[in-house]
């Protein structure tokens, strides 16, 4: 396990296979994105707000699905690109997926990969990790 790898830090703290952890994983992703919302493409910014409302129970399944569909449409044909905006949109898509669709460890792996590769702030990610999981993360 590497303490430089955010996934390792989270997975050493909680059992991501436990369905009770699904909500925390979702909360973590939404919280992290909300911390860097101004760094996201406009379509992702509005989708983060939908994800936040959805997590709080204020948005419907159909609103979350519509936001996710708009994000996929925005990167159509470029979804495998290393362009930072595409990667940031992909991270936002992760936050809009229900945790029952995939194991939380897979969802978090994708989210963290897109986050890091897009150049989003690791300091803000560490803050979200602390707020959600109570763990301290240092990337250096």
PLY file of the C-alpha trace (Angstrom):
ply
format ascii 1.0
element vertex 140
property float x
property float y
property float z
element edge 139
property int vertex1
property int vertex2
end_header
0.00 0.00 0.00
1.24 3.45 -0.89
0.34 6.41 1.26
0.87 8.50 -1.86
-1.99 6.74 -3.60
-5.32 8.22 -2.49
-7.20 4.98 -3.22
-4.84 3.03 -0.96
-5.35 5.54 1.84
-9.15 5.31 1.56
-9.27 1.53 1.18
-6.99 1.03 4.18
-9.47 3.02 6.26
-12.83 1.60 5.16
-14.15 -1.62 3.65
-15.25 -0.48 0.21
-17.02 -3.80 -0.34
-19.39 -2.97 2.52
-22.62 -1.54 1.08
-22.76 0.82 4.07
-19.75 2.61 2.56
-21.44 3.34 -0.77
-22.96 6.60 0.45
-19.64 7.83 1.79
-17.93 7.08 -1.50
-20.60 9.05 -3.36
-20.37 11.88 -0.83
-16.59 11.96 -1.20
-16.71 12.33 -4.99
-19.36 15.04 -4.91
-17.59 16.89 -2.10
-14.25 16.77 -3.90
-15.75 18.10 -7.13
-17.63 20.86 -5.29
-14.27 22.02 -3.88
-12.87 22.58 -7.40
-16.09 23.45 -9.22
-14.58 26.61 -10.73
-11.90 24.48 -12.43
-14.46 22.30 -14.21
-15.96 22.89 -17.67
-19.30 24.71 -17.42
-21.33 21.59 -18.24
-19.56 19.72 -15.45
-20.15 22.59 -13.02
-23.91 22.40 -13.49
-23.76 18.60 -13.27
-21.88 18.75 -9.95
-24.71 20.87 -8.60
-27.18 18.23 -9.79
-25.05 15.48 -8.19
-24.97 17.40 -4.93
-28.74 17.88 -4.97
-29.22 14.22 -5.91
-27.04 13.06 -3.04
-29.03 15.29 -0.68
-32.29 13.85 -2.01
-33.35 17.09 -3.70
-32.92 15.92 -7.32
-34.63 12.99 -8.99
-33.13 9.93 -10.65
-34.20 11.36 -14.01
-32.38 14.65 -13.33
-29.19 12.78 -12.47
-29.55 10.56 -15.55
-30.15 13.60 -17.76
-27.07 15.37 -16.38
-24.96 12.26 -16.94
-26.28 11.90 -20.50
-25.39 15.55 -21.23
-21.86 14.94 -19.97
-21.42 11.87 -22.15
-22.76 13.82 -25.13
-20.28 16.64 -24.43
-17.33 14.25 -24.79
-18.73 12.01 -27.53
-15.90 10.72 -29.67
-13.34 12.09 -27.20
-14.17 9.98 -24.16
-10.73 8.30 -24.19
-8.89 11.62 -24.56
-6.32 12.83 -22.06
-7.59 16.38 -22.47
-7.99 17.81 -18.94
-11.57 18.97 -19.61
-12.57 15.50 -20.83
-10.98 13.90 -17.76
-12.78 16.37 -15.49
-16.07 15.55 -17.16
-15.34 11.84 -16.73
-14.74 12.42 -12.99
-18.09 14.20 -12.80
-19.77 11.28 -14.57
-18.41 9.00 -11.83
-20.07 11.17 -9.18
-23.40 10.87 -10.99
-23.35 7.08 -11.19
-25.18 5.23 -8.47
-22.88 3.18 -6.31
-25.01 0.10 -6.87
-24.07 0.09 -10.56
-20.47 -0.86 -9.81
-18.40 -1.73 -6.81
-17.36 1.44 -4.99
-13.71 0.47 -5.34
-14.03 0.51 -9.14
-15.92 3.79 -9.12
-13.36 5.41 -6.82
-10.46 4.08 -8.88
-11.89 5.65 -12.03
-12.75 8.89 -10.25
-9.31 9.25 -8.70
-7.56 8.40 -11.97
-9.53 11.04 -13.87
-8.95 13.55 -11.04
-5.19 13.08 -10.94
-4.68 12.89 -14.71
-6.71 16.06 -15.23
-4.49 18.04 -12.88
-7.13 18.92 -10.31
-5.87 20.00 -6.90
-4.60 17.17 -4.75
-4.88 19.50 -1.75
-8.63 19.83 -2.35
-8.89 16.07 -2.83
-7.10 15.57 0.50
-9.59 17.93 2.15
-12.52 15.92 0.83
-10.84 12.69 1.98
-10.45 14.11 5.46
-14.01 15.45 5.60
-15.52 12.17 4.39
-13.22 9.50 5.78
-11.27 11.29 8.51
-7.95 10.33 6.93
-4.98 12.55 6.26
-3.54 12.26 2.78
-0.24 13.72 1.57
0.75 13.27 -2.05
4.39 14.16 -1.56
0 1
1 2
2 3
3 4
4 5
5 6
6 7
7 8
8 9
9 10
10 11
11 12
12 13
13 14
14 15
15 16
16 17
17 18
18 19
19 20
20 21
21 22
22 23
23 24
24 25
25 26
26 27
27 28
28 29
29 30
30 31
31 32
32 33
33 34
34 35
35 36
36 37
37 38
38 39
39 40
40 41
41 42
42 43
43 44
44 45
45 46
46 47
47 48
48 49
49 50
50 51
51 52
52 53
53 54
54 55
55 56
56 57
57 58
58 59
59 60
60 61
61 62
62 63
63 64
64 65
65 66
66 67
67 68
68 69
69 70
70 71
71 72
72 73
73 74
74 75
75 76
76 77
77 78
78 79
79 80
80 81
81 82
82 83
83 84
84 85
85 86
86 87
87 88
88 89
89 90
90 91
91 92
92 93
93 94
94 95
95 96
96 97
97 98
98 99
99 100
100 101
101 102
102 103
103 104
104 105
105 106
106 107
107 108
108 109
109 110
110 111
111 112
112 113
113 114
114 115
115 116
116 117
117 118
118 119
119 120
120 121
121 122
122 123
123 124
124 125
125 126
126 127
127 128
128 129
129 130
130 131
131 132
132 133
133 134
134 135
135 136
136 137
137 138
138 139
